[in-house]
Amino acid sequence: MNKVDFIRGEMMAAMKARDKERKAVLSSLLTALKNFQIDKREDITDAEGDQIILKLIKQTKETLEMTPADRTDVIDECNYTIKVLEEYAPKMMDEAEIETVIKEVLAELEIAEPTAKDKGKIMKVLMPKVKGKADGKLVNQVLGGMFK
């Protein structure tokens, strides 16, 4: 079963349970998936579906950051949306897992003591390995912490 059909089934379950908020979030996710599928003119892969979900989570977090503190209705809606979307998002790597991949890349590039000058070279090899599995900001932080 592909991602679109799975999310459609989850949305139907939310409708039957009369969970309007969850149905709304899943409906917007389904729309994003279908729009991507229409643009691509073929079925989307699970990896592409995961990227769309991660993109929606990122956009919602950005909205949350820009929302004034007194707009609790918007804040609550964004937090709920993120919570629901994260149920369908791929599991993200934590700092320890990212550090392990960075060490593998350093060994591959034969860099014993990484410096800020090596960052571009390291990131070029590292990012394809963690794309869709780790938050770019966290990868950058972990890598930055390893510099001498």
N, C-alpha and C positions, 0 to 999 in steps of 0.2 A: 504494500500500500504506500503510495507516495504521500508527501507532506501535505499537499492540497486536500486530498481525500481525508487524511487523518484529522486535519484541523477542521474540515467541514463536519466530520463526525463529532468532534469535541464541541463544536458550536451547536449542533443539533441537541446534544446532551444538555448543554447549558439552557437551551430554549425549553426543553422538556422540564427542566428543574426550575424554570421561571427565574433564572439568575440573569437579570437584564444587564448588569455591569459586565459580567464575564462574557456574555454573548456579544456585547458591544466591542470588547477588546478582541475577541476571536474573529469577529466580523471584519474589523479593520485589518487584522493580520491576514485573513483570507483574501481580502481585497488586494493587499500588497503582493501576496504570492501570485494571485491570478494576473495582476497587471504585469508583473515580471514575466510570467509565462506567456502572456500575449505579446509582449515586446520581443521575447526570444523566439516565439513561434514554435516552441516545442516544450515538452514537459521539463520541469525544473528538477535538478538533482537534489539530494538531501543536503549536500554541501551548500548549494545556492540558497536553499530554503533556510538553512542555519544562518547564512550571511544576512539574509533579509530580516530575520528575527533579531539578530545582534544589532543591525542598523536601526530597527525600530526602538530597541531598548536604549541605544545611544541617543537617539533623537528625543525620547521621552525624558531621559536624564538631563539633557540640555534644556528642555522646557522647564523642568523642575528647578534647575539652577537659576533660570531667569525669572522665575515666578516670585513676586513679592511675598514676604512672610505672612501678611494679613489675608492672602487669598488661600485659605485653608481648603476650600472646595477643590481648587485646581491641584493643590499639593496632594490631597488625599486621592484624587483621581489618577494622578501621575504615579504615585506609589503603588496603587492597586494595579495599574496597567503594567508596570515593571514586574510586579510579583507574578502576574499571570503569564506574561511573555517569558519570564525566566524558567517557567515550568517546561517550556518547549525549546528553550535555547540549549545548545550543546554545553556540556560541563566545561568550565573554563579552568585553565591551569592555575595552580597557586604559585607563590613565590619560589618554593623549594623546587617544584617541577620546572619552572622557567630557568632557575639557576642551573639545574642539571643540563638542560638543553644548551645554555650559554657555554658551560664548561666543555660540552661535546664540540660546539662550534669553535671554541678557542683551540682545542686540541687539533681539530681538522685544519684550522688555519695556521697551526704551529705558533700561537701567540702565548708566551708564558706569562708575561706581565702586561695586561691590557692597559692602554693609556687612552686619553680622550682622542688622540689622533687616529687610533685604530677603530673608533666607533663606527664610522661609515662602512668600513670593510666588514666589520662584525655584523652590523645590522642587515647588510645586503644578503648575507648567508642565513642569518638567524630568522628574519621575518617570514620567509616562505615556510619555514619549519613550524612556526607557531601561529600562522595565519588562521583565524577562526577558532583557535583553541586558547588564546591568551589575549588579554587586554593590552593594546599597544602602549598605553601609559605605564602600566605595571612593568612591562618588559623593559621599557626605557629606564624606569626607576631602578630595577634590579641590576641592569647592566651598568648604569651610572654609579651604583654603589660598589661595583667591583673594580673601578678604576683606581689607580694609585695616585 
